[in-house]
C-alpha cells in the first residue's frame, strides 16, 4: 500500500511532508504535491506532517477523494523523469 496526496493540498503545497520523506518520493505538480506510488516505502512519515490533512494511506483515502489515487499515478505517467521536490534542508 502506498500513500497519496488528495484535494486539501491543492493551492497549499506546504512541503513539510517533503522535508521528512526519507526516500524523496514526493514531487511538485503545478497545483499540488504528488507521491510516487512506486517509490513510496509506506513509512508514513509524511502523513502527520501535513498541515492540511491531505495525505492518506491509499486504502484509507476518504471516499470523496478516492479519485486522487489514480491522479497520483497518472501524474507520473504524464511526467516521466520528473525530479523530486527538494526539502528545505536538502
N, CA, C and O atoms as a DFTB+ gen file, in Angstrom:
360 C
 N C O
     1  1       0.853      -1.177       0.000
     2  2       0.000       0.000       0.000
     3  2       0.895       1.235       0.000
     4  3       1.942       1.252       0.648
     5  1       0.488       2.239      -0.712
     6  2       1.245       3.477      -0.784
     7  2       0.419       4.620      -0.198
     8  3      -0.770       4.458       0.079
     9  1       1.038       5.741      -0.018
    10  2       0.343       6.935       0.437
    11  2       0.030       7.802      -0.770
    12  3       0.738       7.758      -1.776
    13  1      -1.028       8.588      -0.668
    14  2      -1.406       9.504      -1.747
    15  2      -1.682      10.879      -1.140
    16  3      -1.901      11.023       0.063
    17  1      -1.663      11.867      -2.009
    18  2      -1.997      13.233      -1.602
    19  2      -3.294      13.600      -2.301
    20  3      -3.443      13.383      -3.503
    21  1      -4.234      14.160      -1.542
    22  2      -5.563      14.456      -2.060
    23  2      -5.853      15.963      -2.109
    24  3      -4.971      16.795      -1.895
    25  1      -7.083      16.271      -2.389
    26  2      -7.551      17.631      -2.655
    27  2      -7.117      18.727      -1.678
    28  3      -6.843      19.840      -2.126
    29  1      -7.041      18.472      -0.368
    30  2      -6.665      19.571       0.525
    31  2      -5.301      20.199       0.213
    32  3      -5.015      21.304       0.673
    33  1      -4.470      19.519      -0.548
    34  2      -3.146      20.062      -0.899
    35  2      -3.209      21.099      -2.023
    36  3      -2.293      21.907      -2.174
    37  1      -4.273      21.076      -2.800
    38  2      -4.365      21.983      -3.939
    39  2      -4.218      23.426      -3.475
    40  3      -4.952      23.897      -2.607
    41  1      -3.261      24.110      -4.070
    42  2      -3.011      25.504      -3.758
    43  2      -2.225      25.741      -2.476
    44  3      -1.913      26.887      -2.151
    45  1      -1.899      24.682      -1.742
    46  2      -1.187      24.836      -0.474
    47  2       0.290      24.496      -0.646
    48  3       1.155      25.343      -0.423
    49  1       0.575      23.262      -1.039
    50  2       1.948      22.777      -1.255
    51  2       2.885      23.202      -0.118
    52  3       3.934      23.795      -0.371
    53  1       2.519      22.908       1.109
    54  2       3.281      23.311       2.291
    55  2       4.698      22.748       2.325
    56  3       5.611      23.433       2.787
    57  1       4.906      21.543       1.859
    58  2       6.215      20.895       1.733
    59  2       6.791      20.360       3.049
    60  3       7.921      19.872       3.057
    61  1       6.059      20.437       4.146
    62  2       6.549      19.827       5.385
    63  2       6.718      18.326       5.178
    64  3       7.619      17.716       5.754
    65  1       5.863      17.735       4.366
    66  2       5.956      16.306       4.067
    67  2       7.234      15.988       3.301
    68  3       7.838      14.936       3.508
    69  1       7.639      16.874       2.436
    70  2       8.863      16.695       1.647
    71  2      10.077      16.645       2.572
    72  3      10.991      15.845       2.366
    73  1      10.080      17.486       3.570
    74  2      11.215      17.572       4.498
    75  2      11.443      16.287       5.284
    76  3      12.576      15.998       5.669
    77  1      10.388      15.511       5.529
    78  2      10.532      14.301       6.342
    79  2      10.576      13.010       5.533
    80  3      10.805      11.941       6.099
    81  1      10.367      13.083       4.252
    82  2      10.347      11.874       3.414
    83  2      11.763      11.302       3.287
    84  3      12.650      11.965       2.749
    85  1      11.981      10.070       3.780
    86  2      13.329       9.500       3.747
    87  2      13.789       9.034       2.366
    88  3      14.982       8.819       2.153
    89  1      12.858       8.877       1.430
    90  2      13.238       8.391       0.103
    91  2      12.978       9.401      -1.011
    92  3      13.133       9.079      -2.188
    93  1      12.587      10.608      -0.649
    94  2      12.347      11.676      -1.625
    95  2      11.404      11.231      -2.745
    96  3      11.727      11.338      -3.928
    97  1      10.225      10.726      -2.342
    98  2       9.258      10.256      -3.331
    99  2       8.100      11.231      -3.522
   100  3       7.084      10.876      -4.118
   101  1       8.244      12.453      -3.023
   102  2       7.203      13.469      -3.162
   103  2       7.649      14.481      -4.208
   104  3       8.754      15.022      -4.151
   105  1       6.760      14.719      -5.160
   106  2       7.066      15.558      -6.308
   107  2       6.079      16.713      -6.372
   108  3       4.944      16.607      -5.908
   109  1       6.532      17.815      -6.956
   110  2       5.692      19.001      -7.037
   111  2       5.071      19.136      -8.414
   112  3       5.764      19.169      -9.431
   113  1       3.738      19.214      -8.422
   114  2       2.998      19.495      -9.637
   115  2       2.643      20.967      -9.666
   116  3       3.033      21.729      -8.782
   117  1       1.912      21.355     -10.672
   118  2       1.551      22.767     -10.820
   119  2       0.690      23.268      -9.657
   120  3       0.907      24.371      -9.155
   121  1      -0.287      22.460      -9.228
   122  2      -1.214      22.901      -8.186
   123  2      -1.056      22.200      -6.847
   124  3      -1.538      22.695      -5.828
   125  1      -0.380      21.046      -6.838
   126  2      -0.275      20.264      -5.611
   127  2       0.933      19.342      -5.659
   128  3       1.621      19.256      -6.677
   129  1       1.185      18.659      -4.557
   130  2       2.267      17.687      -4.476
   131  2       1.716      16.291      -4.761
   132  3       0.522      16.037      -4.600
   133  1       2.604      15.392      -5.188
   134  2       2.219      14.027      -5.513
   135  2       3.241      13.064      -4.934
   136  3       4.430      13.377      -4.873
   137  1       2.778      11.883      -4.506
   138  2       3.661      10.836      -4.006
   139  2       3.790       9.769      -5.081
   140  3       2.789       9.242      -5.568
   141  1       5.031       9.453      -5.450
   142  2       5.262       8.441      -6.477
   143  2       4.929       7.068      -5.899
   144  3       5.564       6.634      -4.938
   145  1       3.936       6.374      -6.475
   146  2       3.490       5.107      -5.898
   147  2       4.526       3.986      -5.954
   148  3       4.463       3.053      -5.153
   149  1       5.461       4.059      -6.868
   150  2       6.483       3.013      -6.976
   151  2       7.710       3.309      -6.116
   152  3       8.547       2.430      -5.915
   153  1       7.824       4.522      -5.613
   154  2       8.969       4.901      -4.788
   155  2       8.630       4.972      -3.306
   156  3       9.518       4.847      -2.463
   157  1       7.365       5.171      -2.981
   158  2       6.933       5.281      -1.582
   159  2       7.202       3.965      -0.857
   160  3       6.847       2.893      -1.346
   161  1       7.832       4.057       0.311
   162  2       8.136       2.859       1.092
   163  2       7.118       2.650       2.215
   164  3       7.330       1.823       3.101
   165  1       6.041       3.381       2.178
   166  2       4.940       3.229       3.120
   167  2       5.351       3.439       4.575
   168  3       4.821       2.787       5.474
   169  1       6.281       4.336       4.800
   170  2       6.756       4.567       6.169
   171  2       5.784       5.424       6.977
   172  3       5.756       5.345       8.206
   173  1       4.984       6.245       6.285
   174  2       4.011       7.084       6.962
   175  2       4.561       8.354       7.578
   176  3       3.821       9.076       8.246
   177  1       5.830       8.647       7.377
   178  2       6.439       9.837       7.982
   179  2       5.775      11.127       7.517
   180  3       5.702      12.096       8.272
   181  1       5.297      11.143       6.294
   182  2       4.717      12.355       5.720
   183  2       3.331      12.685       6.267
   184  3       2.982      13.856       6.422
   185  1       2.560      11.673       6.551
   186  2       1.155      11.868       6.921
   187  2       0.949      12.827       8.091
   188  3       0.173      13.773       7.950
   189  1       1.598      12.636       9.233
   190  2       1.342      13.552      10.351
   191  2       1.920      14.953      10.154
   192  3       1.548      15.876      10.878
   193  1       2.812      15.123       9.200
   194  2       3.427      16.431       8.962
   195  2       2.575      17.351       8.098
   196  3       2.815      18.557       8.054
   197  1       1.589      16.795       7.416
   198  2       0.758      17.591       6.506
   199  2      -0.187      18.487       7.307
   200  3      -1.045      17.985       8.032
   201  1      -0.037      19.808       7.182
   202  2      -0.866      20.728       7.970
   203  2      -2.317      20.813       7.507
   204  3      -3.161      21.353       8.223
   205  1      -2.619      20.288       6.320
   206  2      -3.988      20.357       5.811
   207  2      -4.635      18.976       5.708
   208  3      -5.700      18.834       5.107
   209  1      -4.009      17.978       6.279
   210  2      -4.513      16.597       6.281
   211  2      -4.886      16.146       4.871
   212  3      -6.018      15.742       4.609
   213  1      -3.919      16.223       3.983
   214  2      -4.136      15.833       2.586
   215  2      -3.517      14.483       2.252
   216  3      -3.733      13.970       1.154
   217  1      -2.751      13.893       3.169
   218  2      -2.040      12.647       2.889
   219  2      -2.744      11.486       3.568
   220  3      -3.065      11.532       4.756
   221  1      -2.977      10.434       2.770
   222  2      -3.686       9.262       3.263
   223  2      -3.014       7.993       2.752
   224  3      -2.444       7.966       1.661
   225  1      -3.094       6.941       3.567
   226  2      -2.718       5.633       3.058
   227  2      -3.784       5.306       2.009
   228  3      -4.970       5.563       2.214
   229  1      -3.352       4.745       0.899
   230  2      -4.273       4.507      -0.212
   231  2      -5.569       3.849       0.254
   232  3      -6.652       4.299      -0.119
   233  1      -5.481       2.812       1.047
   234  2      -6.676       2.090       1.495
   235  2      -7.529       2.896       2.475
   236  3      -8.680       2.540       2.723
   237  1      -6.984       3.969       3.029
   238  2      -7.716       4.789       3.978
   239  2      -8.153       6.129       3.427
   240  3      -8.571       7.012       4.177
   241  1      -8.057       6.281       2.116
   242  2      -8.443       7.545       1.487
   243  2      -9.954       7.751       1.625
   244  3     -10.728       6.858       1.280
   245  1     -10.384       8.906       2.122
   246  2     -11.823       9.178       2.230
   247  2     -12.505       9.051       0.863
   248  3     -11.932       9.406      -0.167
   249  1     -13.707       8.551       0.877
   250  2     -14.468       8.281      -0.352
   251  2     -14.482       9.479      -1.312
   252  3     -14.325       9.312      -2.521
   253  1     -14.670      10.674      -0.771
   254  2     -14.774      11.848      -1.651
   255  2     -13.472      12.155      -2.387
   256  3     -13.473      12.948      -3.329
   257  1     -12.361      11.539      -1.972
   258  2     -11.076      11.824      -2.605
   259  2     -10.417      10.600      -3.236
   260  3      -9.231      10.648      -3.561
   261  1     -11.153       9.510      -3.415
   262  2     -10.544       8.310      -3.999
   263  2     -10.052       8.540      -5.425
   264  3      -9.155       7.833      -5.883
   265  1     -10.617       9.507      -6.131
   266  2     -10.127       9.779      -7.497
   267  2      -8.673      10.256      -7.479
   268  3      -7.986      10.174      -8.497
   269  1      -8.205      10.747      -6.350
   270  2      -6.821      11.212      -6.244
   271  2      -5.823      10.051      -6.229
   272  3      -4.633      10.262      -6.464
   273  1      -6.284       8.854      -5.963
   274  2      -5.401       7.687      -6.054
   275  2      -4.914       7.561      -7.490
   276  3      -3.711       7.470      -7.736
   277  1      -5.840       7.557      -8.431
   278  2      -5.465       7.459      -9.849
   279  2      -4.769       8.733     -10.324
   280  3      -3.881       8.662     -11.174
   281  1      -5.149       9.884      -9.797
   282  2      -4.499      11.130     -10.195
   283  2      -3.021      11.119      -9.817
   284  3      -2.193      11.628     -10.572
   285  1      -2.674      10.546      -8.655
   286  2      -1.268      10.435      -8.261
   287  2      -0.521       9.543      -9.230
   288  3       0.594       9.874      -9.634
   289  1      -1.108       8.415      -9.615
   290  2      -0.481       7.500     -10.575
   291  2      -0.332       8.184     -11.933
   292  3       0.732       8.122     -12.549
   293  1      -1.395       8.834     -12.396
   294  2      -1.387       9.472     -13.710
   295  2      -0.369      10.603     -13.803
   296  3       0.222      10.822     -14.860
   297  1      -0.162      11.317     -12.709
   298  2       0.817      12.404     -12.716
   299  2       2.178      11.892     -13.166
   300  3       2.864      12.562     -13.938
   301  1       2.578      10.710     -12.695
   302  2       3.890      10.166     -13.044
   303  2       3.913       9.548     -14.436
   304  3       4.975       9.469     -15.052
   305  1       2.786       9.117     -14.936
   306  2       2.706       8.684     -16.346
   307  2       2.898       9.893     -17.262
   308  3       3.552       9.805     -18.301
   309  1       2.320      11.017     -16.858
   310  2       2.384      12.235     -17.662
   311  2       3.705      12.984     -17.530
   312  3       4.030      13.819     -18.374
   313  1       4.469      12.692     -16.479
   314  2       5.719      13.412     -16.217
   315  2       6.874      12.442     -15.948
   316  3       7.469      12.483     -14.871
   317  1       7.195      11.583     -16.898
   318  2       8.311      10.651     -16.667
   319  2       9.619      11.428     -16.530
   320  3       9.859      12.393     -17.257
   321  1      10.439      11.007     -15.613
   322  2      11.736      11.656     -15.436
   323  2      11.718      12.915     -14.598
   324  3      12.746      13.581     -14.474
   325  1      10.579      13.262     -14.018
   326  2      10.487      14.464     -13.177
   327  2      11.375      14.268     -11.933
   328  3      11.510      13.152     -11.430
   329  1      11.961      15.336     -11.459
   330  2      12.812      15.281     -10.260
   331  2      11.973      15.502      -9.009
   332  3      10.996      16.250      -9.036
   333  1      12.361      14.839      -7.896
   334  2      11.611      15.028      -6.648
   335  2      11.687      16.474      -6.164
   336  3      12.635      17.201      -6.459
   337  1      10.671      16.863      -5.422
   338  2      10.684      18.190      -4.782
   339  2      11.779      18.158      -3.733
   340  3      11.893      17.189      -2.982
   341  1      12.568      19.186      -3.676
   342  2      13.653      19.245      -2.687
   343  2      13.133      19.810      -1.386
   344  3      12.403      20.800      -1.378
   345  1      13.508      19.183      -0.286
   346  2      13.107      19.656       1.033
   347  2      13.886      20.906       1.405
   348  3      14.882      21.241       0.763
   349  1      13.436      21.582       2.429
   350  2      14.087      22.815       2.873
   351  2      15.537      22.592       3.241
   352  3      16.389      23.439       2.971
   353  1      15.826      21.445       3.864
   354  2      17.180      21.175       4.304
   355  2      18.013      20.412       3.292
   356  3      19.117      19.971       3.610
   357  1      17.510      20.250       2.093
   358  2      18.219      19.443       1.093
   359  2      18.788      20.280      -0.011
   360  3      19.413      19.748      -0.929
